[in-house]
Amino acid sequence: MIKINENVLSNDLSPYLKQHKDNPVNWQIWSRETLEFSKKNKKPILLSIGYASCHWCHVMAHESFEDTETANLMNQLFVNIKVDREERPDLDFIFQSSFQLFNQTGGGWPLTMFLDENGVPFMGGTYFPKETKHGLPSFKEVLKKVSDSYKEQRKNIIKQKDLIIKNLDLKKNSVLSQDLEPILEVTLNHLDEIKGGYKGSPKFPTFNLYETLVYFYNKSKDKKYLKPIQLIIKQLCSKGIYDHVEGGIARYTVDDNWVIPHFEKMLYDNTQFILLLSKYCKIDPDNYFKNKLSQTVEFLKKNFLNKEGFLGSAYDADSDGEEGKYYVYNYDEIKDIENIEKYFEIKPEGNWEKKIILIEKKEPNEYIIKRLLRIRSKRKKPFFDDKTQLDLNCLWISALVTASEVLPEKDYLNLAEDFFSKIEKKYIKDKIFHSYSKNIVFIEDYAFLINALNDLSDNTLNFRYKDLSKKILKEAFDKFYLHDKNIFQKSPKNNNDVFFKPVDIGDNTIPNGNAVMLINLIRLGMIDEAKKLADSLNGYLNIYKNHMMTSLRAIDYFNNIKKGKNCNEQGCKIDV
């Protein structure tokens, strides 16, 4: 029985949803029951999507969702649904795509979407302030206008469903093969040759692109691919985006110099950072980069473990209600640390809001790190979202395996095997699922699980892993594969709580599930199946290009395997 006049989030397992359990908003969860209530009562839906470590989600929550007047307006006008994007990435994908369709610009979090009584979006935004500022209307103003619009144009809004689905449905050409390197060349032209990453700000690491550049460099030894890799690795290891005290990187920097981080630390960023850095260390085995690699692995081992022994999702940017408080330093706190100026850029006036974000001049010694840690240890740690996500934990296994190839003395391969045994016990012997609900799973969970098994098999020569990956692959085909389109759907084919079942071919915070599945098929020797998927992705690649970097290298990998070249997922051996 749905309790529409109550906030029902207190019983949910999601840390993000629990953050909102005391809001005066009558928050509901996304469910068939909630959607049916909305339909029966002809009431529009306000859908709010975010995640537990999202800074601007906290800001909007404090300004609006904790405000009684705003909450009363929301409760009066809408059915209000709160969604954790990390628990339901399929919903996030659908509604982020809808936002981009409506606004012709990139989305973000918090995502605020307005849906008709059937759960179909008709309007949306991201963060709305409580009061009008920065050219943005106040949230209460938006609520009233959207509600009035829906009352006046309800029938026309509902009629838009087919048009919206048509525009959300991915376009595809009948191109079966094409030159791939020119697509990569276009992307290279958008990169900042001085500061690294894409031109402008904010600066994101965009690991999918750089892993693709590593692949093409390994294949060709062309320095045009190597230079941007060298630059991004140097920036990620030395600038403010990296935590020089404990290890690991922040989500992004708000400036274009990689100095001022958005301080939240995400599991998906740090596992991919380990993967990229490990692959780079095979090209440049400098101890400096190996030390950063080891520090980041150890940071995740120590700080990201949850009570179940898996890795949680993220650390918040805020602590004590202040962004970055845990990570930055006052000049007076550190000025007396002997020789600290040799290792970090230290100025009395600071480099961010009169505080010091550590920028490395020289790799610090153990004494310096211990002193900085001692200061930090007295502070309250940011909130930890301990939610287990299967796909990201499988990425962790692959990261450990790849790191073990560079740092064999660290015993990371054994750690990867031990970690997989936990995953096998919880997820494989019973039922594969994404996070909390055993009824929710995505193609990425299967793709990265199979990928981890292939990595373990190749590095341990234990073919049990390969046999298991083939078994799980068959299950993935049964659950997700659309034989008429030769592509994997994002959510299971029997999923029935969304108005639109998406096919996702673009990289997002993690590599695209279809691209990873193509690599899996090749590694398992399933060439006929790989050809169908490669041909399908080629059709999308011709249109979406820069959003499909993992597909780009996956297709190239397939093309070279077809030609009989000696290749793996990290590149090909150059013909002599």
Order of alpha helices (4+ residues) and beta strands (2+ residues): alpha-alpha-beta-alpha-alpha-beta-alpha-beta-beta-alpha-alpha-alpha-alpha-alpha-beta-beta-beta-alpha-alpha-beta-beta-beta-alpha-alpha-alpha-beta-alpha-alpha-alpha-alpha-beta-beta-alpha-alpha-alpha-beta-beta
